[in-house]
Amino acid sequence: MERITKKISEMADSLAAGFGIQIVEVKLVGSPRRQILRIFIDKENGVTLEDCSKFSRAFSAVLDVEDIIQSAYVLEVSSPGLDRPLKDINDFIRSKGKLVKITTKEIIDNQNVLTGRVLEVENDNIRLSIDNKTEIYVPFAQISRATLEIEIK
């Protein structure tokens, strides 16, 4: 299933540029008889329902032609949400100034769950400001999970 997900992700990436969006994540879940293909999309100022709808129709046509999923499936296209996962270094670059929660593989500064504001991304290190007091460098390779934190102002 991982090979199929990778192929779908590549196909989605190639189509996304024409819509001015980026693919955040592709998940294929469910039983072999009834699968759900979830594609999360985003763009600089967020995606609209119309963005999701247009991409869904176009990508559905591509999937029909390529016939990569051999069983019945449901295609869901949506926004990754306010607490979206941060998967690669570019996600952190785009999240400069935003509050993030990072879980690390090893202890950094006596903890492995850090919540702070992304100040900079330098040489594969994420520089975080913790409570506007402390700055911590987190090597990207040490991150096991990261998400944006919801901020209510």
Secondary structure, DSSP 8 states (H G I E B T S, - for coil): -HHHHHHHHHHHHHHHGGGT-EEEEEEEEEETTEEEEEEEEE-TT---HHHHHHHHHHHHHHHHHH----S-EEEEEE---TT-B--SHHHHHHTTTSEEEEEEEEEETTEEEEEEEEEEEETTEEEEEETTTEEEEEEGGGEEEEEE-----
